[in-house]
Amino acid sequence: DQQVKQNSPSLSVQEGRISILNCDYTNSMFDYFLWYKKYPAEGPTFLISISSIKDKNEDGRFTVFLNKSAKHLSLHIVPSQPGDSAVYFCAASEGDYKLSFGAGTTVTVRA
Amino acid sequence: DTAVSQTPKYLVTQMGNDKSIKCEQNLGHDTMYWYKQDSKKFLKIMFSYNNKELIINETVPNRFSPKSPDKAHLNLHINSLELGDSAVYFCASSQGSGGFQPQHFGDGTRLSIL
């Protein structure tokens, strides 16, 4: 039973525009959320995180928004760059050691 | 310097064989993990060790046995390999609670069962 869902398997965006990636979760006990980026033949790399006590966290071009009532979070990348082309995984934790991952969204940034 | 390294990167073997995957981290972290990424691309936790002690053991066949000789190493041994074991296996590490400390991943071991 997948508790973290990324319903868009892929996203194509023009360079310089905004990329918006969405993630929904079902477990109301999740209190920490993370986004990971993954290139082919490499492991996931931590990108940005947010605690459930916040609704927004920003780090350079990356911003994560959390809507707890809707059990929804999103990752905004502005502006999108060619190097952002990768698979993005949403992950969530109940504050323990276990991360639950979504299936990932493949982002392609077009020149 | 690679922070979390796994060997081998690729492993092709026949059904019924026994194989091991090694993982080492040089980040000084006290918690290590094994994940399996199946054909549907989901990353699922298998095991976690904190200071050489098993803290997470998900529903994994007992043909899979993790071993942590020290907190910088977590190896995965698989007995009697089956076709369904074909996947990419990722090792990861973190400091303290995984929920609040990002996990750092190795580049994965692609296991193919013939």
Backbone of each chain as ProteinMPNN parsed JSONL, in Angstrom:
{"seq_chain_A": "DQQVKQNSPSLSVQEGRISILNCDYTNSMFDYFLWYKKYPAEGPTFLISISSIKDKNEDGRFTVFLNKSAKHLSLHIVPSQPGDSAVYFCAASEGDYKLSFGAGTTVTVRA", "coords_chain_A": {"N_chain_A": [[0.841, -1.188, 0.0], [0.852, 1.99, -1.104], [1.913, 4.801, 0.511], [2.807, 7.229, -0.205], [2.37, 9.2, -2.962], [3.123, 9.949, -6.298], [1.613, 11.232, -8.811], [2.103, 12.071, -11.373], [3.989, 10.742, -13.798], [5.814, 11.914, -15.486], [7.274, 15.031, -16.593], [7.538, 17.762, -18.711], [9.371, 20.641, -19.418], [10.083, 23.983, -20.434], [13.316, 25.433, -20.663], [14.178, 27.825, -18.236], [11.582, 28.275, -17.432], [9.021, 27.59, -14.922], [9.104, 24.618, -12.992], [6.802, 22.396, -11.65], [6.301, 20.034, -9.284], [4.306, 17.469, -7.974], [3.041, 15.874, -4.998], [1.315, 13.499, -3.105], [0.088, 12.295, 0.047], [-0.966, 9.691, 2.306], [-0.762, 9.003, 4.961], [-1.383, 10.333, 7.971], [0.34, 10.578, 10.041], [2.817, 11.213, 9.134], [5.483, 13.447, 9.467], [7.624, 14.684, 8.432], [9.097, 15.694, 5.455], [10.682, 15.041, 2.352], [12.552, 15.852, -0.603], [14.134, 14.167, -3.223], [16.628, 13.964, -5.747], [17.437, 12.264, -8.726], [19.87, 11.068, -10.898], [20.421, 9.08, -13.875], [21.845, 5.877, -13.268], [22.938, 6.649, -10.881], [22.784, 7.211, -7.292], [19.922, 8.4, -5.347], [19.894, 11.883, -4.542], [19.819, 14.067, -1.849], [17.656, 16.866, -1.821], [15.871, 18.94, -0.793], [14.005, 19.679, 2.194], [11.113, 19.562, 4.407], [9.544, 20.327, 7.451], [6.623, 19.272, 9.259], [5.651, 21.367, 10.721], [5.943, 23.596, 9.295], [4.948, 25.501, 6.357], [6.255, 26.132, 4.116], [9.398, 25.957, 2.517], [12.468, 27.207, 1.442], [15.178, 27.05, -0.844], [17.456, 28.458, -2.573], [16.885, 27.995, -5.946], [14.89, 26.222, -5.454], [11.798, 25.43, -3.987], [9.743, 24.144, -1.481], [6.405, 23.375, -0.822], [3.977, 22.789, 1.659], [0.851, 21.397, 2.295], [-0.919, 20.538, 4.794], [-3.563, 19.917, 5.468], [-4.64, 19.071, 3.105], [-3.014, 16.997, 2.641], [-0.793, 17.178, 0.926], [2.067, 17.954, -0.991], [4.34, 20.088, -2.762], [6.937, 20.689, -5.142], [8.72, 23.381, -6.305], [10.612, 24.53, -8.988], [12.522, 27.111, -9.958], [14.408, 29.352, -11.923], [13.904, 26.716, -14.319], [16.552, 24.556, -15.298], [18.763, 22.99, -17.722], [20.337, 21.062, -16.385], [18.633, 20.228, -14.431], [17.16, 18.181, -15.352], [16.055, 15.1, -14.516], [15.119, 12.365, -12.317], [12.704, 12.903, -9.854], [12.114, 12.266, -6.523], [9.647, 12.096, -4.061], [9.537, 11.909, -0.536], [8.621, 10.641, 2.709], [8.4, 10.755, 6.303], [7.667, 9.385, 9.539], [9.066, 10.53, 11.47], [10.776, 8.752, 12.384], [13.248, 6.272, 11.592], [12.448, 5.374, 9.129], [11.89, 5.909, 5.725], [9.31, 6.625, 3.434], [8.828, 6.302, 0.041], [7.735, 7.972, -2.962], [6.872, 7.067, -6.388], [8.307, 8.545, -8.14], [8.987, 11.307, -10.399], [9.764, 12.015, -13.661], [11.641, 14.575, -14.868], [12.042, 16.616, -17.658], [13.966, 19.06, -19.06], [13.64, 21.295, -21.568], [15.629, 22.805, -24.064]], "CA_chain_A": [[0.0, 0.0, 0.0], [1.718, 3.149, -1.226], [1.46, 5.93, 1.325], [3.273, 8.45, -0.861], [2.037, 9.034, -4.376], [3.437, 10.98, -7.274], [0.707, 10.778, -9.858], [2.606, 12.425, -12.699], [5.255, 10.049, -14.014], [6.772, 12.718, -16.233], [6.993, 16.466, -16.753], [8.438, 18.404, -19.665], [9.265, 22.084, -19.21], [11.083, 24.726, -21.195], [14.371, 26.067, -19.868], [13.835, 29.168, -17.77], [10.229, 28.315, -16.877], [8.862, 26.935, -13.629], [8.709, 23.205, -12.898], [6.025, 22.13, -10.435], [6.139, 18.603, -9.059], [3.324, 17.255, -6.916], [3.149, 14.651, -4.199], [0.224, 13.33, -2.13], [0.342, 11.222, 1.003], [-2.182, 9.232, 2.98], [-0.492, 8.76, 6.37], [-1.428, 11.611, 8.698], [1.42, 10.574, 11.034], [4.043, 11.743, 8.528], [5.743, 14.806, 9.937], [8.819, 15.234, 7.797], [8.996, 15.399, 4.028], [11.932, 15.328, 1.654], [12.633, 15.628, -2.043], [15.403, 13.67, -3.698], [16.839, 14.053, -7.196], [18.227, 11.102, -9.12], [20.318, 10.928, -12.279], [20.596, 7.675, -14.259], [23.014, 5.128, -12.777], [23.425, 7.217, -9.627], [21.824, 7.129, -6.207], [19.183, 9.636, -5.073], [20.619, 12.927, -3.81], [18.906, 14.917, -1.094], [17.474, 18.183, -2.423], [15.267, 19.885, 0.131], [13.059, 19.021, 3.098], [10.229, 20.435, 5.162], [8.915, 19.741, 8.619], [5.175, 19.502, 9.229], [5.28, 22.609, 11.423], [6.079, 24.695, 8.335], [4.213, 25.299, 5.114], [7.109, 26.502, 2.98], [10.843, 26.009, 2.741], [13.086, 27.664, 0.2], [16.628, 26.911, -0.92], [17.856, 28.861, -3.914], [15.831, 27.877, -6.967], [13.958, 25.166, -5.044], [10.879, 25.74, -2.896], [8.769, 23.094, -1.207], [5.193, 23.829, -0.153], [3.249, 21.706, 2.316], [-0.537, 21.653, 2.673], [-1.21, 19.376, 5.637], [-4.988, 19.562, 5.456], [-4.874, 18.343, 1.853], [-1.986, 15.949, 2.57], [-0.207, 17.443, -0.392], [3.216, 18.861, -1.065], [4.814, 20.344, -4.121], [8.286, 21.222, -5.305], [8.812, 24.336, -7.396], [11.973, 24.808, -9.435], [12.472, 28.334, -10.765], [14.007, 28.87, -13.232], [14.379, 25.37, -14.646], [17.789, 24.535, -16.088], [18.972, 21.658, -18.316], [20.87, 20.146, -15.378], [17.548, 19.777, -13.554], [16.558, 16.977, -15.945], [16.361, 13.988, -13.601], [13.93, 11.833, -11.654], [12.528, 13.509, -8.538], [11.342, 11.43, -5.6], [9.094, 12.635, -2.837], [9.648, 10.917, 0.535], [8.025, 11.11, 3.96], [8.779, 9.981, 7.485], [6.928, 9.658, 10.78], [10.018, 11.032, 12.446], [11.67, 7.659, 12.766], [14.289, 6.014, 10.598], [11.922, 4.818, 7.889], [11.377, 6.811, 4.698], [8.436, 6.061, 2.411], [9.078, 7.037, -1.189], [6.848, 7.908, -4.113], [7.437, 6.36, -7.536], [9.178, 9.442, -8.889], [8.546, 12.06, -11.582], [10.899, 12.316, -14.54], [11.585, 15.943, -15.394], [12.882, 16.903, -18.818], [14.019, 20.496, -19.321], [13.922, 21.495, -22.994], [16.367, 24.051, -24.347]], "C_chain_A": [[0.881, 1.244, 0.0], [1.142, 4.331, -0.447], [1.889, 7.266, 0.747], [3.08, 8.265, -2.358], [2.458, 10.233, -5.196], [2.704, 10.569, -8.543], [1.14, 11.165, -11.264], [3.937, 11.737, -12.921], [6.285, 10.901, -14.745], [6.285, 14.155, -16.36], [8.014, 17.027, -17.716], [8.257, 19.91, -19.54], [10.374, 22.775, -20.001], [12.083, 25.364, -20.231], [13.951, 27.489, -19.5], [12.446, 29.261, -17.149], [10.186, 27.574, -15.552], [8.504, 25.464, -13.801], [7.958, 23.037, -11.589], [5.782, 20.624, -10.342], [5.228, 18.408, -7.851], [3.469, 15.902, -6.244], [1.984, 14.624, -3.213], [0.57, 12.19, -1.181], [-0.933, 10.886, 1.751], [-2.0, 9.097, 4.492], [-0.417, 10.084, 7.129], [-0.355, 11.683, 9.791], [2.747, 11.064, 10.449], [4.268, 13.166, 9.045], [7.026, 15.395, 9.377], [8.836, 14.761, 6.361], [10.27, 15.842, 3.324], [11.737, 15.137, 0.156], [14.054, 15.193, -2.374], [15.423, 13.782, -5.212], [17.738, 12.883, -7.577], [18.556, 11.164, -10.603], [20.464, 9.441, -12.581], [21.904, 7.104, -13.728], [23.662, 5.764, -11.545], [22.365, 7.023, -8.544], [21.064, 8.436, -6.039], [20.036, 10.592, -4.24], [19.606, 13.815, -3.122], [18.867, 16.332, -1.681], [16.994, 19.207, -1.395], [14.268, 19.152, 1.008], [12.167, 20.063, 3.77], [9.623, 19.669, 6.318], [7.43, 20.095, 8.603], [4.751, 20.766, 9.975], [5.413, 23.824, 10.507], [5.178, 24.447, 7.128], [5.049, 25.645, 3.874], [8.568, 26.443, 3.416], [11.515, 26.288, 1.408], [14.6, 27.47, 0.274], [17.046, 27.216, -2.355], [16.698, 28.77, -4.892], [14.726, 26.905, -6.568], [13.119, 25.612, -3.848], [9.927, 24.576, -2.726], [7.624, 23.703, -0.41], [4.482, 22.625, 0.44], [1.854, 22.173, 2.698], [-1.006, 20.438, 3.462], [-2.669, 18.959, 5.569], [-5.327, 18.763, 4.202], [-3.949, 17.149, 1.711], [-1.286, 16.007, 1.215], [1.04, 18.303, -0.249], [3.652, 19.001, -2.509], [6.222, 20.91, -4.066], [8.27, 22.146, -6.517], [10.282, 24.569, -7.716], [11.897, 26.007, -10.383], [13.837, 29.036, -10.758], [14.566, 27.478, -13.49], [15.605, 25.463, -15.553], [17.989, 23.127, -16.652], [19.487, 20.626, -17.315], [19.828, 19.65, -14.396], [16.851, 18.54, -14.118], [17.009, 15.756, -15.146], [15.033, 13.398, -13.139], [13.873, 12.421, -10.245], [11.616, 12.625, -7.697], [10.893, 12.259, -4.403], [9.204, 11.542, -1.768], [9.085, 11.509, 1.824], [8.398, 10.183, 5.099], [7.871, 10.349, 8.656], [7.844, 10.193, 11.863], [10.923, 9.939, 12.969], [12.661, 7.428, 11.618], [13.742, 5.655, 9.224], [11.378, 5.889, 6.954], [10.472, 6.031, 3.758], [8.553, 6.926, 1.177], [7.901, 6.929, -2.143], [7.583, 7.241, -5.273], [8.323, 7.242, -8.403], [8.49, 10.118, -10.059], [9.784, 12.392, -12.389], [10.704, 13.7, -15.149], [12.547, 16.075, -16.56], [12.809, 18.403, -19.077], [14.488, 20.684, -20.757], [14.632, 22.821, -23.197], [15.534, 25.022, -25.173]], "O_chain_A": [[1.573, 1.524, 0.979], [0.033, 4.793, -0.715], [1.393, 8.315, 1.158], [3.564, 7.298, -2.946], [2.188, 11.38, -4.839], [3.134, 9.663, -9.257], [0.604, 10.646, -12.243], [4.929, 12.109, -12.294], [7.486, 10.652, -14.643], [5.096, 14.458, -16.255], [9.214, 16.8, -17.563], [7.131, 20.407, -19.553], [11.455, 22.222, -20.204], [11.727, 25.777, -19.127], [13.444, 28.245, -20.329], [12.154, 30.21, -16.422], [11.183, 27.002, -15.113], [7.694, 25.111, -14.658], [8.421, 23.483, -10.539], [5.142, 20.026, -11.208], [5.363, 19.094, -6.837], [3.947, 14.932, -6.832], [1.703, 15.628, -2.559], [1.258, 11.241, -1.557], [-1.86, 11.693, 1.821], [-2.986, 9.08, 5.229], [0.518, 10.861, 6.939], [-0.164, 12.736, 10.399], [3.698, 11.302, 11.192], [3.348, 13.984, 9.056], [7.464, 16.469, 9.792], [8.618, 13.583, 6.078], [10.856, 16.874, 3.65], [10.882, 14.372, -0.29], [15.033, 15.757, -1.885], [14.388, 13.706, -5.874], [18.678, 12.548, -6.856], [17.673, 11.293, -11.451], [20.612, 8.63, -11.667], [22.938, 7.772, -13.741], [24.804, 5.45, -11.208], [21.21, 6.713, -8.833], [21.505, 9.474, -6.532], [20.791, 10.176, -3.361], [18.643, 14.266, -3.742], [19.904, 16.916, -1.995], [17.652, 20.221, -1.166], [13.739, 18.114, 0.611], [12.424, 21.265, 3.711], [9.238, 18.508, 6.18], [7.029, 21.094, 8.006], [3.599, 21.186, 9.865], [5.048, 24.938, 10.882], [4.708, 23.331, 6.906], [4.603, 25.473, 2.74], [8.92, 26.827, 4.532], [11.179, 25.691, 0.385], [15.221, 27.696, 1.313], [16.997, 26.353, -3.231], [15.654, 29.392, -4.692], [13.728, 26.781, -7.278], [13.639, 26.098, -2.844], [9.366, 24.075, -3.701], [7.839, 24.447, 0.547], [4.39, 21.572, -0.191], [1.688, 23.209, 3.341], [-1.435, 19.437, 2.887], [-2.975, 17.768, 5.61], [-6.191, 17.887, 4.229], [-4.08, 16.369, 0.767], [-1.207, 15.023, 0.48], [1.06, 19.262, 0.522], [3.372, 18.152, -3.356], [6.635, 21.522, -3.081], [7.862, 21.752, -7.61], [11.096, 24.779, -6.817], [11.296, 25.936, -11.455], [14.376, 29.292, -9.682], [15.599, 27.11, -12.93], [15.689, 26.313, -16.439], [17.438, 22.168, -16.113], [19.119, 19.453, -17.385], [20.103, 18.746, -13.608], [16.038, 17.921, -13.431], [18.195, 15.426, -15.109], [13.963, 13.87, -13.521], [14.875, 12.435, -9.531], [10.504, 12.284, -8.101], [11.668, 13.018, -3.82], [8.986, 10.368, -2.067], [9.074, 12.727, 2.005], [8.673, 9.0, 4.902], [7.376, 11.473, 8.751], [7.456, 10.297, 13.026], [11.729, 10.156, 13.873], [12.87, 8.306, 10.781], [14.494, 5.632, 8.249], [10.515, 6.68, 7.336], [10.805, 4.925, 3.332], [8.397, 8.145, 1.25], [7.167, 5.94, -2.143], [8.759, 6.895, -5.162], [9.011, 6.749, -9.296], [7.542, 9.585, -10.637], [10.737, 12.976, -11.874], [9.726, 13.955, -15.852], [13.715, 15.698, -16.467], [11.728, 18.953, -19.288], [15.595, 20.284, -21.117], [14.283, 23.83, -22.584], [16.002, 26.114, -25.498]]}, "seq_chain_B": "DTAVSQTPKYLVTQMGNDKSIKCEQNLGHDTMYWYKQDSKKFLKIMFSYNNKELIINETVPNRFSPKSPDKAHLNLHINSLELGDSAVYFCASSQGSGGFQPQHFGDGTRLSIL", "coords_chain_B": {"N_chain_B": [[36.127, 12.127, -2.882], [34.154, 9.266, -2.437], [31.097, 9.196, -0.701], [29.159, 7.274, 0.147], [29.677, 4.091, -0.719], [29.142, 1.356, -2.864], [29.669, -2.049, -3.661], [29.406, -4.909, -5.774], [28.881, -2.771, -8.711], [27.381, -3.792, -10.74], [25.741, -6.921, -10.966], [25.477, -10.028, -12.183], [23.937, -13.08, -12.206], [23.079, -16.546, -11.653], [19.928, -18.163, -11.004], [19.381, -19.483, -7.775], [21.943, -19.193, -6.833], [24.221, -17.842, -4.303], [24.85, -14.595, -3.171], [26.716, -11.582, -2.337], [26.464, -8.128, -1.432], [28.379, -5.275, -0.901], [28.691, -2.478, 1.337], [29.913, 0.687, 2.194], [30.437, 3.53, 4.243], [31.846, 6.787, 4.531], [31.154, 8.932, 6.034], [30.902, 9.151, 8.699], [28.511, 8.541, 9.829], [25.889, 7.083, 11.906], [23.88, 5.378, 11.271], [22.695, 3.001, 8.953], [21.298, 1.808, 5.85], [19.413, -0.485, 3.778], [17.89, -0.411, 0.637], [15.437, -1.451, -1.764], [14.906, -1.088, -5.175], [12.377, -1.673, -7.261], [10.997, -3.006, -10.367], [8.963, -1.241, -10.867], [9.959, 1.075, -10.02], [9.694, 1.943, -7.395], [11.195, 2.858, -4.335], [11.992, 0.889, -1.697], [12.281, 0.4, 1.764], [14.398, -1.992, 3.266], [16.138, -2.938, 5.344], [17.55, -1.549, 8.374], [20.32, -0.386, 10.224], [21.498, 0.767, 13.317], [24.304, 1.94, 14.806], [25.411, -0.678, 14.577], [23.272, -2.192, 15.336], [20.278, -3.884, 14.588], [17.499, -2.092, 13.5], [15.384, -1.666, 11.796], [13.438, -3.971, 10.127], [11.969, -4.878, 7.526], [9.224, -6.554, 5.81], [10.796, -8.919, 4.539], [12.076, -11.618, 2.663], [13.638, -14.321, 4.468], [15.882, -15.13, 3.185], [17.42, -13.013, 2.708], [20.025, -11.476, 4.329], [21.282, -9.065, 6.37], [24.46, -7.699, 7.374], [26.38, -6.095, 9.768], [29.456, -5.255, 10.349], [30.759, -3.123, 11.535], [30.014, 0.342, 12.33], [30.419, 1.692, 9.994], [30.026, 0.046, 7.887], [27.745, -1.92, 6.027], [26.647, -4.852, 4.943], [24.984, -6.898, 2.505], [23.697, -10.031, 2.263], [22.535, -12.505, 0.089], [20.754, -15.41, -0.161], [20.152, -18.32, -2.189], [19.168, -17.191, -4.725], [16.419, -15.732, -6.486], [14.314, -15.211, -9.402], [12.696, -12.986, -8.958], [14.251, -11.399, -7.385], [15.678, -9.73, -8.897], [16.662, -6.462, -9.295], [17.419, -3.019, -8.408], [19.611, -2.367, -5.85], [19.989, -0.228, -3.18], [22.232, 1.285, -0.958], [22.288, 3.273, 1.992], [23.014, 6.026, 4.232], [22.715, 7.756, 7.384], [22.805, 10.346, 9.893], [21.884, 9.89, 13.154], [18.375, 10.195, 13.777], [16.534, 9.006, 11.064], [14.329, 10.311, 10.096], [14.646, 13.043, 10.41], [17.08, 13.634, 9.556], [18.654, 13.86, 6.504], [19.005, 11.083, 4.316], [21.87, 9.651, 2.856], [22.714, 8.364, -0.228], [24.183, 5.491, -1.857], [25.399, 4.602, -5.181], [24.011, 2.449, -6.091], [23.401, -1.067, -6.74], [23.008, -3.061, -9.436], [21.221, -5.851, -9.735], [20.923, -8.754, -11.558], [19.124, -11.57, -12.333], [19.55, -14.587, -13.919]], "CA_chain_B": [[35.931, 10.896, -2.102], [32.767, 8.809, -2.438], [30.606, 9.18, 0.663], [28.565, 5.953, 0.351], [30.1, 3.305, -1.875], [28.642, -0.026, -2.915], [30.29, -2.929, -4.646], [29.726, -4.368, -7.104], [27.877, -1.908, -9.314], [26.526, -4.714, -11.492], [25.886, -8.298, -10.533], [24.663, -10.924, -13.004], [24.146, -14.413, -11.665], [22.002, -17.486, -11.958], [18.994, -18.556, -9.936], [19.873, -20.487, -6.832], [23.254, -18.821, -6.284], [24.297, -16.952, -3.142], [25.705, -13.448, -3.491], [26.784, -10.501, -1.348], [26.717, -6.75, -1.857], [29.033, -4.58, 0.216], [28.453, -1.04, 1.428], [30.76, 1.381, 3.156], [30.253, 4.983, 4.228], [32.932, 7.506, 5.211], [30.57, 10.184, 6.526], [30.84, 9.118, 10.165], [27.119, 8.341, 10.239], [25.704, 5.931, 12.791], [22.755, 4.576, 10.8], [22.803, 2.594, 7.557], [20.05, 1.25, 5.326], [19.329, -1.098, 2.457], [16.635, -0.222, -0.076], [15.277, -2.165, -3.03], [14.099, -0.385, -6.182], [11.893, -2.727, -8.154], [10.756, -2.616, -11.767], [8.029, -0.115, -10.877], [10.761, 2.219, -9.591], [9.525, 2.32, -5.993], [12.292, 2.581, -3.408], [11.401, 0.349, -0.466], [13.249, 0.081, 2.802], [14.496, -3.402, 3.629], [16.757, -3.045, 6.66], [18.349, -0.437, 8.86], [21.149, -0.649, 11.409], [22.005, 1.917, 14.041], [25.423, 1.485, 15.624], [25.52, -2.129, 14.4], [22.092, -2.882, 15.859], [19.164, -3.883, 13.636], [16.36, -1.3, 13.988], [14.274, -1.839, 10.867], [13.474, -5.221, 9.381], [10.686, -4.934, 6.854], [8.824, -7.897, 5.394], [11.763, -9.341, 3.533], [12.356, -13.058, 2.839], [14.826, -14.538, 5.301], [17.048, -15.39, 2.334], [18.207, -11.783, 2.761], [20.567, -11.266, 5.669], [22.236, -7.965, 6.485], [25.492, -7.881, 8.39], [27.078, -4.848, 10.019], [30.64, -5.525, 11.184], [30.994, -1.897, 12.289], [28.97, 1.277, 11.918], [30.712, 2.238, 8.672], [29.78, -0.988, 6.886], [26.524, -2.73, 6.092], [26.648, -5.743, 3.801], [23.742, -7.622, 2.274], [23.914, -11.356, 1.701], [21.288, -13.077, -0.415], [20.856, -16.848, -0.44], [19.186, -18.961, -3.111], [18.594, -16.097, -5.511], [15.245, -16.002, -7.31], [14.106, -14.234, -10.482], [12.082, -11.775, -8.396], [15.241, -10.589, -6.675], [16.264, -8.779, -9.853], [16.298, -5.102, -8.901], [18.574, -2.215, -8.024], [19.697, -2.284, -4.393], [20.702, 0.98, -2.752], [22.656, 1.45, 0.421], [22.22, 4.676, 2.406], [23.399, 6.262, 5.621], [22.305, 9.036, 7.958], [23.247, 10.549, 11.271], [20.763, 9.992, 14.066], [17.07, 9.8, 13.283], [16.387, 9.14, 9.614], [13.242, 11.206, 9.732], [15.035, 14.444, 10.424], [18.383, 13.773, 8.932], [18.584, 13.269, 5.172], [19.799, 9.885, 4.063], [22.792, 9.776, 1.728], [22.644, 7.096, -0.942], [25.187, 5.038, -2.803], [24.948, 4.633, -6.578], [23.184, 1.289, -6.391], [23.916, -2.306, -7.328], [21.977, -3.645, -10.294], [21.281, -7.317, -9.656], [20.138, -9.409, -12.614], [19.091, -13.02, -12.139], [19.28, -15.258, -15.199]], "C_chain_B": [[34.46, 10.508, -2.06], [32.286, 8.657, -1.009], [30.02, 7.806, 1.027], [28.914, 5.139, -0.891], [29.62, 1.865, -1.749], [29.42, -0.797, -3.955], [29.612, -4.291, -4.611], [28.625, -3.432, -7.612], [26.87, -2.748, -10.119], [26.806, -6.138, -11.02], [24.922, -9.153, -11.354], [24.97, -12.339, -12.552], [22.953, -15.296, -11.953], [21.137, -17.749, -10.727], [19.627, -19.605, -9.053], [21.217, -20.149, -6.214], [23.104, -17.956, -5.035], [25.252, -15.819, -3.493], [25.675, -12.42, -2.363], [27.035, -9.169, -2.018], [27.301, -6.028, -0.649], [28.733, -3.088, 0.169], [29.325, -0.453, 2.52], [30.458, 2.873, 3.085], [31.372, 5.639, 5.037], [32.455, 8.85, 5.756], [30.53, 10.241, 8.053], [29.429, 8.937, 10.687], [26.967, 7.094, 11.107], [24.561, 5.018, 12.345], [22.916, 4.265, 9.321], [21.578, 1.8, 7.152], [20.326, 0.451, 4.053], [17.923, -0.864, 1.904], [16.641, -1.089, -1.327], [14.423, -1.3, -3.952], [13.671, -1.404, -7.212], [11.605, -2.167, -9.549], [9.78, -1.452, -11.886], [8.668, 1.156, -10.316], [10.518, 2.668, -8.159], [10.768, 1.938, -5.198], [11.67, 2.108, -2.097], [12.489, -0.036, 0.521], [13.222, -1.423, 3.077], [14.98, -3.523, 5.07], [17.39, -1.719, 7.046], [19.091, -0.859, 10.114], [21.563, 0.685, 11.999], [23.085, 1.44, 14.987], [25.487, -0.038, 15.711], [24.323, -2.908, 14.931], [20.94, -2.769, 14.868], [17.979, -3.117, 14.218], [15.164, -1.355, 13.056], [14.48, -3.151, 10.141], [12.103, -5.374, 8.754], [10.386, -6.373, 6.418], [9.684, -8.315, 4.215], [12.008, -10.832, 3.743], [13.619, -13.277, 3.658], [16.018, -15.047, 4.506], [17.977, -14.166, 2.307], [18.722, -11.604, 4.181], [21.581, -10.134, 5.651], [23.264, -8.281, 7.559], [26.238, -6.56, 8.539], [28.268, -5.104, 10.93], [31.05, -4.313, 12.025], [30.07, -0.834, 11.719], [29.242, 1.921, 10.565], [30.394, 1.25, 7.551], [28.448, -1.695, 7.127], [26.461, -3.55, 4.812], [25.319, -6.481, 3.712], [24.059, -8.95, 1.608], [22.571, -11.939, 1.284], [21.529, -14.541, -0.776], [19.821, -17.28, -1.473], [18.438, -17.937, -3.952], [17.459, -16.571, -6.404], [15.093, -14.905, -8.355], [13.577, -12.905, -9.941], [13.04, -10.908, -7.609], [15.922, -9.594, -7.604], [15.748, -7.376, -9.548], [17.59, -4.306, -8.751], [18.523, -2.061, -6.504], [20.561, -1.073, -4.022], [21.016, 0.9, -1.275], [22.574, 2.944, 0.748], [22.7, 4.799, 3.844], [22.86, 7.608, 6.077], [22.847, 9.137, 9.365], [22.018, 10.688, 12.15], [19.474, 9.558, 13.413], [16.942, 10.037, 11.797], [15.309, 10.112, 9.23], [13.678, 12.638, 9.63], [16.424, 14.689, 9.873], [18.325, 13.111, 7.572], [19.473, 12.033, 5.061], [20.63, 10.105, 2.808], [22.912, 8.409, 1.084], [23.912, 6.787, -1.733], [24.592, 5.004, -4.199], [24.182, 3.381, -6.995], [23.966, 0.11, -6.949], [22.787, -2.924, -8.136], [22.167, -5.151, -10.331], [20.362, -7.919, -10.713], [20.268, -10.918, -12.437], [18.697, -13.69, -13.461], [18.479, -16.531, -14.979]], "O_chain_B": [[33.611, 11.32, -1.69], [32.976, 8.06, -0.183], [30.339, 7.245, 2.076], [28.485, 5.474, -1.995], [29.684, 1.252, -0.683], [29.784, -0.262, -5.002], [29.276, -4.783, -3.534], [27.563, -3.325, -6.999], [25.678, -2.445, -10.164], [27.942, -6.504, -10.719], [23.704, -9.018, -11.236], [26.13, -12.749, -12.518], [21.929, -14.825, -12.447], [21.564, -17.579, -9.585], [20.322, -20.502, -9.528], [21.603, -20.731, -5.201], [22.036, -17.418, -4.745], [26.33, -16.05, -4.042], [24.751, -12.386, -1.55], [27.724, -9.085, -3.034], [26.799, -6.145, 0.469], [28.546, -2.511, -0.902], [29.46, -1.009, 3.61], [30.247, 3.419, 2.002], [31.792, 5.13, 6.076], [33.241, 9.783, 5.92], [30.165, 11.266, 8.629], [29.175, 9.158, 11.872], [27.788, 6.178, 11.059], [24.304, 3.995, 12.979], [23.233, 5.149, 8.525], [20.904, 1.197, 7.988], [21.315, 0.671, 3.355], [16.918, -1.08, 2.582], [17.693, -1.419, -1.875], [13.351, -0.835, -3.564], [14.497, -1.938, -7.951], [11.925, -1.02, -9.86], [9.772, -0.752, -12.898], [8.004, 2.18, -10.157], [11.077, 3.68, -7.737], [11.32, 0.849, -5.36], [10.911, 2.842, -1.464], [13.471, -0.694, 0.178], [12.159, -2.041, 3.115], [14.317, -4.132, 5.91], [17.72, -0.888, 6.2], [18.564, -1.589, 10.954], [21.93, 1.613, 11.279], [22.822, 0.629, 15.875], [25.603, -0.604, 16.798], [24.349, -4.138, 14.974], [20.657, -1.682, 14.364], [17.502, -3.447, 15.303], [14.037, -1.114, 13.487], [15.556, -3.417, 9.606], [11.187, -5.926, 9.363], [11.188, -7.283, 6.631], [9.339, -8.091, 3.055], [12.136, -11.275, 4.885], [14.569, -12.501, 3.554], [17.056, -15.364, 5.086], [19.148, -14.262, 1.938], [17.938, -11.583, 5.13], [22.617, -10.231, 4.994], [22.998, -9.014, 8.512], [26.676, -5.975, 7.548], [28.113, -5.165, 12.15], [31.622, -4.468, 13.104], [29.4, -1.082, 10.716], [28.382, 2.627, 10.038], [30.489, 1.604, 6.376], [28.08, -2.018, 8.257], [26.248, -3.008, 3.728], [24.624, -6.664, 4.711], [24.623, -8.985, 0.514], [21.595, -11.876, 2.031], [22.396, -14.862, -1.59], [18.757, -16.675, -1.602], [17.213, -17.839, -3.885], [17.516, -17.649, -6.997], [15.658, -13.819, -8.225], [13.964, -11.835, -10.411], [12.687, -9.8, -7.206], [16.658, -8.718, -7.151], [14.541, -7.137, -9.546], [18.691, -4.825, -8.935], [17.498, -1.667, -5.949], [21.693, -0.922, -4.483], [20.186, 0.502, -0.457], [22.772, 3.782, -0.131], [22.783, 3.813, 4.576], [22.584, 8.489, 5.263], [23.29, 8.151, 9.953], [21.181, 11.552, 11.889], [19.473, 8.65, 12.582], [17.208, 11.137, 11.314], [15.358, 10.691, 8.144], [13.125, 13.39, 8.827], [16.869, 15.829, 9.747], [17.986, 11.932, 7.474], [20.553, 11.969, 5.647], [20.155, 10.672, 1.824], [23.179, 7.414, 1.759], [24.611, 7.682, -2.207], [23.421, 5.335, -4.389], [23.75, 3.275, -8.143], [25.033, 0.265, -7.543], [21.738, -3.269, -7.592], [23.143, -5.659, -10.884], [19.167, -7.625, -10.751], [21.37, -11.465, -12.397], [17.649, -13.395, -14.036], [18.156, -17.231, -15.938]]}, "name": "protein", "num_of_chains": 2, "seq": "DQQVKQNSPSLSVQEGRISILNCDYTNSMFDYFLWYKKYPAEGPTFLISISSIKDKNEDGRFTVFLNKSAKHLSLHIVPSQPGDSAVYFCAASEGDYKLSFGAGTTVTVRADTAVSQTPKYLVTQMGNDKSIKCEQNLGHDTMYWYKQDSKKFLKIMFSYNNKELIINETVPNRFSPKSPDKAHLNLHINSLELGDSAVYFCASSQGSGGFQPQHFGDGTRLSIL"}
